[in-house]
Amino acid sequence: MNIDAMEEAGRLAQTISFSYEDHYHLQEKRKMFQALFERYLSPVDPSGSMEPYYAIILLWRKNPAEFDQMVREMKDHRLIPA
């Protein structure tokens, strides 16, 4: 496994998790995060029991293309920095 790719995935997962927490009080952004989490993280965490960070990392490991698409959508919606 490429250590640089692992570090980048971990950094992005942390950025997404922190941004979700930072914007939780904004109902519209919270709904966007939750919709994206439902679409992309539910397949890897069907019970919804994992912390977002760990589910995001698992998504990256199991389906990197879906991970990349989720990150693109979050950037497009300005949920995380571009």
C-alpha positions in Angstrom: 0.0 0.0 0.0 1.3 3.5 -0.9 2.1 5.3 2.4 1.6 8.7 0.7 -1.9 7.7 -0.4 -2.7 6.4 3.1 -1.6 9.7 4.6 -3.6 11.7 2.1 -6.7 9.6 2.8 -6.3 10.0 6.5 -5.8 13.8 6.1 -9.0 14.0 4.0 -10.9 11.9 6.5 -9.9 14.1 9.3 -10.7 17.3 7.3 -14.2 15.9 6.5 -14.8 14.8 10.2 -13.7 18.2 11.6 -15.7 20.1 9.0 -18.8 18.0 9.8 -18.4 18.9 13.5 -17.7 22.5 12.7 -20.8 22.9 10.5 -23.2 20.7 12.5 -25.1 23.7 13.9 -25.9 24.8 10.3 -28.9 22.8 9.4 -28.5 23.0 5.6 -24.8 21.9 5.7 -25.6 19.2 8.2 -28.2 17.8 5.8 -25.8 17.8 2.9 -23.2 16.0 5.0 -25.7 13.4 6.2 -27.0 12.8 2.7 -23.5 12.2 1.4 -22.6 10.0 4.4 -25.8 8.0 3.8 -24.9 7.5 0.1 -21.2 6.8 0.4 -20.7 5.4 4.0 -23.8 3.2 4.4 -22.4 0.5 2.1 -19.3 0.2 4.3 -21.0 0.8 7.6 -24.6 -0.3 7.2 -25.4 -0.1 10.9 -24.1 3.5 11.1 -22.2 2.6 14.3 -18.7 3.9 13.2 -17.4 7.3 13.7 -17.3 9.2 10.4 -13.5 9.2 10.3 -13.2 5.4 10.5 -16.1 4.9 8.0 -14.4 7.3 5.6 -11.1 5.4 5.9 -12.9 2.1 5.3 -14.6 3.6 2.2 -11.1 4.6 0.9 -9.8 1.1 1.5 -12.8 -0.8 0.0 -13.8 1.6 -2.8 -11.3 4.3 -3.6 -13.3 5.5 -6.6 -16.4 6.2 -4.4 -14.1 7.9 -1.9 -12.8 10.2 -4.6 -16.3 10.9 -5.8 -17.5 11.8 -2.2 -14.6 14.1 -1.7 -15.3 15.9 -5.1 -19.0 16.3 -4.1 -18.0 17.7 -0.7 -15.7 20.2 -2.4 -18.3 21.1 -4.9 -20.8 21.8 -2.1 -18.1 23.8 -0.2 -18.4 21.4 2.7 -14.6 21.0 2.8 -11.9 23.3 1.3 -11.1 22.7 -2.3 
